[in-house]
Each structure stands twice: as structure tokens, then as C-alpha cells.
């Protein structure tokens, strides 16, 4: 089994949430492979690097996407046949033009190419909503849970509170995550 974690625009595999997920997945599914790449801020490179990882032979493949990574995970789940399920940790609603990436230590501009990329990701349908677990926070002001729920009304759903956009105490949802994954095993 492969778990591929896809972080958001200004995050990384070194975030608190990613580290906790990594430990949880390796402990709960010791025979699986957990991959958490640093994704490029350049939209043209993102899908090709992910495709390379997903092209490796193996068992079931699960995507875990946070914020922009959630949009990418949904896009891939809808356009690829080899994805068993996706866990979407919030879904990005808007993007500010001025960005700072703390892991890379640099400022950058969101270009029309970035916006076109995000638009392309949002236009996919939802053929099989049972392939999704949507994790949201009531107090997330960047990714409103109601809007995410409207897009995937039949998906498995977890709604927490008190963590905002960061969802750093992701462990509160581990039982729900494990129950979702185990449905496919």
C-alpha cells in the first residue's frame, strides 16, 4: 500500500501535521510505503513529479492532500484509475497573489499560470464520492467547510473545531482516518 501526502502552497512534508500523519501511517500500516515529497511551487512540475511517484508498481494507492494538495488529490482521484481513496484535509477556496514560502525562505508571486492550474483542478467532477474522506475545521477561515461539503456531499466527513487552517492536532481524526482506510483493505 502507498500513501502519498500532498501539502499545500506554503507548506511542506516537515509541517507538524505531516510529521504526525507520517508516524501514524507507518505505525498503523507497517507494510505500507509513506511518501511525502516537497512539491514545487511551479504548477507545471507538480503533476509530473506526482505522476512519477504514482507510476511505481505496488498495491493500493491512497492520497492525502491538504489545502492545495487536497485539490490535487481530488483531481488525481478523478482522472486516474489506480487511486483507491483520498483523504482531503480542507480544500483551498482562494489564493492571494503575494506568497511567502517559509520552508524555501522566499517570496513569490502567484501567476496566471498558477491560477489556471488551480482552475483546472477544480473543474473535475466527482464520479465516486465513496473514495473520499473530507476533514474540515469549523474555524478555518481560508477553507470554509460548508463550501467543501457542497462539492462532496456524499463523501465520508469529519468536522472538528479549534484548529483553524493548520489542523496541527490531526491526531484527533486518526480513528476516523483509519476507519476510512480500512474500508478499502
C-alpha positions in Angstrom: 0.0 0.0 0.0 1.2 3.5 -0.9 0.3 6.7 1.0 1.2 9.9 -0.8 0.9 13.1 1.1 0.5 16.3 -0.9 1.0 19.5 1.1 -0.4 23.0 0.4 1.1 26.0 -1.3 3.3 27.2 1.5 3.7 24.1 3.5 6.0 21.1 3.3 6.4 17.5 4.5 8.1 19.0 7.6 4.9 20.5 8.9 3.6 19.4 12.3 0.6 17.8 10.6 2.6 15.9 8.0 5.0 14.6 10.6 2.2 13.3 12.8 0.5 11.7 9.8 3.8 10.0 8.8 4.2 8.5 12.3 0.5 7.4 12.4 0.5 5.8 9.0 3.8 3.9 9.5 2.6 2.6 12.9 -0.9 1.7 11.7 0.2 0.2 8.3 3.8 -1.0 8.8 3.9 -2.9 5.5 3.0 0.3 3.6 5.1 3.0 2.0 4.6 6.6 3.0 5.9 9.2 0.6 5.8 12.9 1.5 7.6 14.9 -1.3 8.4 18.6 -1.2 6.2 19.9 -4.0 7.4 22.6 -6.4 5.7 26.0 -6.3 5.7 25.8 -10.1 2.4 24.3 -11.3 4.0 22.6 -14.4 6.3 20.5 -12.3 3.8 19.4 -9.6 1.7 16.8 -11.6 4.7 15.3 -13.4 6.6 14.7 -10.1 3.5 13.1 -8.6 2.8 11.0 -11.6 6.4 9.6 -11.4 5.7 8.5 -7.8 2.3 7.0 -8.6 3.7 5.1 -11.6 5.7 2.8 -9.4 4.2 -0.6 -9.2 2.6 -1.6 -5.9 -0.7 -2.3 -4.1 -3.4 0.2 -3.3 -2.7 3.9 -3.5 -4.1 6.5 -1.2 -3.7 10.2 -1.5 -3.7 12.6 1.5 -4.0 16.2 0.4 -4.0 19.4 2.5 -5.3 22.7 1.1 -4.0 22.9 -2.4 -2.7 19.3 -2.0 -6.4 18.4 -1.5 -7.4 19.9 -4.8 -4.5 18.0 -6.5 -5.6 14.7 -4.7 -9.2 15.1 -5.8 -8.1 15.8 -9.4 -5.9 12.7 -9.5 -8.5 10.5 -7.9 -11.0 11.6 -10.6 -8.5 11.2 -13.5 -6.6 8.1 -12.6 -7.9 4.6 -12.2 -5.2 3.4 -9.7 -6.2 5.6 -6.7 -8.1 3.6 -4.0 -9.1 6.6 -1.9 -8.2 10.1 -1.0 -8.2 12.0 2.3 -8.8 15.7 1.7 -7.7 17.9 4.6 -9.6 21.1 3.8 -9.9 22.4 0.3 -8.4 25.7 -0.8 -11.0 28.4 -1.6 -8.9 31.4 -2.7 -5.3 32.3 -3.4 -3.6 35.6 -2.6 -1.2 36.9 -5.3 1.6 37.6 -2.8 3.0 34.5 -1.2 5.9 33.6 1.2 7.1 30.0 1.5 8.7 29.6 4.9 10.4 26.2 4.1 12.0 27.6 1.0 12.6 31.0 2.6 11.4 33.1 -0.3 8.7 35.3 -1.6 7.0 34.6 -4.8 4.0 35.8 -6.9 1.0 33.7 -7.8 0.9 34.0 -11.6 -1.9 33.4 -14.1 -0.3 30.0 -14.7 -0.8 29.1 -11.0 -4.4 30.3 -11.2 -5.1 28.4 -14.4 -3.6 25.3 -12.7 -6.0 25.7 -9.8 -8.9 26.3 -12.1 -8.1 23.1 -14.0 -8.0 21.2 -10.7 -11.4 22.5 -9.6 -13.3 21.6 -12.8 -13.2 17.8 -12.3 -16.4 16.1 -11.4 -16.9 13.6 -8.6 -17.7 10.2 -10.1 -17.4 8.1 -6.9 -17.7 10.1 -3.6 -17.2 7.0 -1.5 -13.5 7.3 -2.4 -13.2 10.4 -0.3 -12.8 11.4 3.4 -13.1 15.1 3.8 -11.5 16.5 7.0 -12.5 20.1 7.9 -12.4 22.6 10.7 -15.3 24.8 11.7 -13.0 27.7 12.4 -10.9 27.5 9.2 -11.3 30.9 7.6 -9.3 30.0 4.5 -11.1 26.9 3.5 -14.7 27.1 4.5 -16.1 23.6 5.4 -19.5 24.4 4.1 -18.2 25.0 0.6 -16.0 21.9 0.7 -19.0 19.9 1.8 -21.1 21.2 -1.1 -18.6 19.9 -3.6 -18.5 16.4 -2.0 -21.9 16.0 -0.2 -21.8 12.2 -0.2 -18.1 11.8 0.9 -17.2 10.5 4.4 -16.9 13.6 6.5 -15.2 14.7 9.7 -15.8 18.2 11.1 -13.6 19.4 14.0 -13.1 22.7 15.7 -10.4 24.7 17.3 -7.5 24.3 14.9 -8.2 26.6 12.1 -6.4 26.1 8.8 -3.3 24.4 10.2 -5.1 21.4 11.6 -1.9 20.6 13.6 -3.7 18.4 16.1 -4.6 16.0 13.3 -4.4 13.1 15.7 -8.0 13.9 16.8 -9.1 12.5 13.5 -6.8 9.4 13.4 -9.6 7.0 14.3 -11.8 8.4 11.5 -8.9 8.2 9.1 -8.1 4.6 10.0 -11.7 3.6 9.7 -11.8 5.1 6.2 -8.6 3.4 5.0 -9.7 0.1 6.5 -12.8 0.1 4.3 -10.5 -0.5 1.3 -8.3 -3.2 2.9 
